[in-house]
């Protein structure tokens, strides 16, 4: 439940765009599917609509507000699991032994759902997390981030060109070497490359940046930057390949040309760097 919940509530663009049409369609069609007008049915329908709206809000609102919407969703799931478990014991108590034997229904039918789904949802409702361990304080997180950033900067300034050229299957472009020699540029983050793309961070030229998921690419590529969504940016390997800069979107696997050359890519980055200076 923890892994699933963290994935669902983690702000993934793929999860957001995949679930949103389904949630909207379900919310619109569910009232039309109801045949009965009993008060209990109407209340259940209203509850389900509230859960769907809360889940949509959690997916799209900023994290500070979205987490409270997700807490409403998990509270509703916990309540449903609890009601299902209680109803199982109540129905079992009201039924005769012979009837239970015919229906083969156990009073403990709802217990697994309550234990493995309901209780984790209750924990998230109360604490805002699925893990048992408390989240690190802001000071600890800041210190860990600073240490990680310092280590990354050190590796950025020590590119392994022989390793890179081995996978590139040709000499590294001079413009790329110059980019890694520019300490101010190569250690920058969140550079707005275009209206559709921002460079989140540059990547060290070593084994940690080896990427095997690029479309139509053999052997694997070495990534030298990532977008704000974690999409890899790289040159295609091959002795006759151009120095065009490519990006592969991890949501759908599409690959596009980000810049016709490394020179164009670097010039645009420098313009973005000057814009925020």
C-alpha positions in Angstrom: 0.0 0.0 0.0 2.8 2.4 0.8 4.5 2.1 -2.6 1.1 2.3 -4.4 0.0 5.2 -2.3 3.2 7.1 -2.8 3.1 6.6 -6.5 -0.6 7.7 -6.7 -0.1 10.7 -4.5 3.4 11.6 -5.7 2.5 14.2 -8.3 3.5 12.2 -11.3 2.5 13.9 -14.6 1.8 10.5 -16.1 -0.6 9.5 -13.2 -2.3 13.0 -13.4 -3.0 12.9 -17.1 -3.9 9.2 -17.1 -6.4 9.4 -14.2 -8.0 12.7 -14.9 -10.2 11.8 -17.9 -11.3 8.6 -16.2 -12.2 10.5 -13.0 -14.1 13.2 -14.8 -16.0 10.7 -16.9 -16.9 8.6 -13.9 -18.1 11.6 -11.9 -20.3 12.7 -14.8 -21.8 9.3 -15.7 -22.2 7.9 -12.2 -25.4 9.9 -11.4 -27.0 8.7 -14.7 -26.4 5.1 -13.8 -28.4 5.1 -10.6 -31.8 3.4 -10.8 -33.0 3.7 -7.2 -33.8 6.9 -5.4 -33.5 5.6 -1.8 -31.9 7.9 0.7 -29.0 5.5 1.3 -28.3 5.3 -2.4 -28.3 9.1 -2.8 -25.9 9.4 0.2 -23.6 6.9 -1.2 -23.6 8.6 -4.6 -22.8 12.0 -3.0 -20.0 10.4 -1.0 -18.5 8.9 -4.2 -18.8 12.2 -6.0 -17.0 14.0 -3.2 -14.2 11.4 -3.2 -13.7 11.8 -7.0 -13.6 15.6 -6.8 -11.2 15.4 -3.9 -8.9 13.0 -5.8 -9.0 15.3 -8.9 -8.2 18.3 -6.7 -5.3 16.4 -5.0 -3.8 15.6 -8.4 -3.9 19.2 -9.7 -3.7 21.5 -6.7 -0.3 22.5 -5.3 1.1 19.9 -2.9 0.4 21.9 0.2 -3.4 21.8 -0.6 -3.4 18.6 -2.6 -2.3 16.5 0.4 -5.3 17.6 2.4 -7.5 16.5 -0.5 -5.8 13.1 -0.6 -6.4 12.9 3.2 -10.1 13.3 2.5 -9.9 10.4 0.0 -8.1 8.1 2.4 -10.5 8.9 5.1 -13.4 7.9 2.9 -11.6 4.7 1.9 -11.0 3.9 5.6 -14.7 4.5 6.4 -15.8 2.3 3.5 -13.5 -0.6 4.7 -14.7 -0.2 8.3 -18.4 -0.2 7.2 -17.8 -3.3 5.1 -16.2 -5.1 7.9 -18.9 -4.2 10.5 -21.6 -5.1 8.0 -20.1 -8.5 7.6 -20.3 -9.2 11.3 -23.8 -7.7 11.6 -25.2 -9.8 8.7 -23.5 -12.9 10.0 -25.0 -12.4 13.4 -28.5 -11.9 12.0 -28.3 -14.9 9.7 -28.9 -18.4 10.8 -26.1 -21.0 10.8 -27.9 -22.9 8.0 -28.2 -19.8 5.9 -24.5 -19.0 6.3 -23.6 -22.5 5.3 -25.6 -22.2 2.1 -24.3 -18.8 1.2 -20.7 -19.7 2.3 -20.2 -16.2 3.7 -17.7 -15.6 6.4 -18.1 -12.8 9.0 -14.4 -12.1 8.5 -14.8 -11.4 4.8 -14.1 -7.7 5.2 -11.2 -8.1 7.7 -8.4 -8.3 5.1 -9.6 -5.2 3.3 -9.8 -3.3 6.6 -6.3 -4.4 7.7 -4.4 -4.0 4.4 -6.3 -1.0 2.9 -8.3 0.6 5.6 -5.6 0.9 8.3 -2.9 2.3 6.0 -5.5 4.9 4.7 -6.3 5.8 8.3 -2.6 6.3 9.0 -2.3 8.6 5.9 -5.4 10.5 7.0 -3.9 11.2 10.4 -0.2 11.7 9.5 -0.1 12.6 5.8 2.2 9.7 4.9 2.0 6.0 4.4 5.5 5.2 6.0 5.9 4.6 9.7 9.0 6.7 9.9 8.5 10.4 10.3 9.6 12.7 7.5 12.9 14.5 8.0 12.8 18.1 9.4 13.3 21.0 7.0 16.8 21.5 8.4 17.8 17.9 7.9 16.3 17.9 4.4 18.2 21.1 3.5 21.5 19.7 4.9 21.1 16.4 3.0 20.2 18.3 -0.2 23.2 20.6 0.2 25.5 17.6 0.6 24.0 15.9 -2.4 24.3 19.0 -4.5 28.0 19.5 -3.4 28.8 15.9 -4.4 27.0 16.3 -7.7 28.9 19.5 -8.5 32.2 17.8 -7.8 31.4 15.0 -10.2 30.1 17.5 -12.8 33.5 19.2 -12.9 35.3 15.9 -13.4 33.8 14.4 -16.6 35.2 11.1 -17.8 35.7 11.9 -21.5 37.1 8.6 -22.4 34.1 6.8 -21.0 31.7 9.3 -22.7 33.4 9.0 -26.1 33.4 5.2 -25.8 29.6 5.2 -25.8 29.3 8.1 -28.2 31.5 6.3 -30.7 33.1 9.5 -31.8 34.9 12.5 -30.3 32.9 14.7 -28.0 31.9 18.0 -29.5 34.1 20.9 -28.5 31.0 22.8 -27.4 30.1 20.1 -25.0 33.6 20.1 -23.5 33.4 23.9 -23.2 30.0 23.6 -21.4 31.5 21.2 -18.8 34.5 23.5 -18.3 32.1 26.4 -17.6 31.6 25.9 -13.8 29.0 28.6 -13.5 26.8 27.1 -16.2 27.3 23.4 -15.6 26.3 23.7 -11.9 23.2 25.7 -12.7 19.7 24.3 -12.1 16.2 25.1 -13.4 17.2 26.9 -16.5 14.1 27.8 -18.7 15.2 26.4 -22.1 11.8 27.1 -23.7 8.1 27.5 -22.9 7.7 23.7 -22.9 11.0 22.6 -21.4 13.2 23.6 -18.5 16.6 22.1 -17.7 16.4 20.8 -14.2 20.1 19.8 -13.8 23.1 18.7 -15.7 24.4 15.2 -15.3 28.0 13.8 -14.6 29.6 12.1 -17.6 30.2 8.8 -16.0 28.4 5.4 -15.5 25.7 7.0 -13.3 24.4 8.8 -16.4 24.1 5.7 -18.6 20.6 5.5 -19.9 19.2 2.4 -21.6 15.6 3.5 -22.3 16.1 5.9 -25.3 14.1 4.9 -28.4 16.0 3.5 -31.4 19.3 3.8 -29.6 22.0 1.1 -29.4 24.2 1.0 -27.5 22.8 3.0 -24.5 23.3 6.7 -24.4 25.0 8.8 -21.8 22.7 11.6 -20.5 24.2 15.0 -19.9 21.1 16.8 -18.7 17.5 16.2 -17.6 14.4 18.3 -17.8 12.2 19.4 -14.9 10.2 16.2 -15.4 13.3 14.0 -15.4 13.4 13.4 -19.1 16.9 12.5 -20.4 18.8 14.9 -22.8 21.6 13.4 -24.8 23.4 13.0 -28.1 22.7 9.9 -30.2 25.8 7.5 -30.5 27.4 6.5 -33.7 30.4 7.6 -35.8 28.1 9.2 -38.4 25.5 10.7 -36.2 25.1 14.5 -36.0 25.5 16.5 -32.9 21.8 17.2 -32.6 20.5 17.2 -29.0 17.7 14.8 -28.3 15.1 14.5 -25.4 13.1 11.3 -24.7 9.9 11.8 -22.7 9.6 9.0 -20.1 5.8 9.3 -20.0 5.2 8.1 -23.5 8.7 7.2 -24.8 8.6 9.8 -27.6 12.0 11.2 -28.7 12.4 14.7 -30.2 15.2 17.0 -31.4 15.7 19.6 -28.7 18.4 21.5 -30.6 20.0 21.1 -34.0 23.5 21.2 -32.5 25.3 21.3 -29.2 26.3 24.9 -30.0 22.6 26.0 -30.3 21.8 24.1 -27.1 24.6 25.8 -25.1 23.8 29.3 -26.5 20.2 29.0 -25.5 21.2 27.8 -22.0 23.5 30.8 -21.6 20.7 33.2 -22.6 18.5 31.5 -19.9 21.3 31.8 -17.4 21.7 35.6 -18.1 17.9 36.0 -17.8 17.9 34.8 -14.2 21.2 36.4 -13.2 
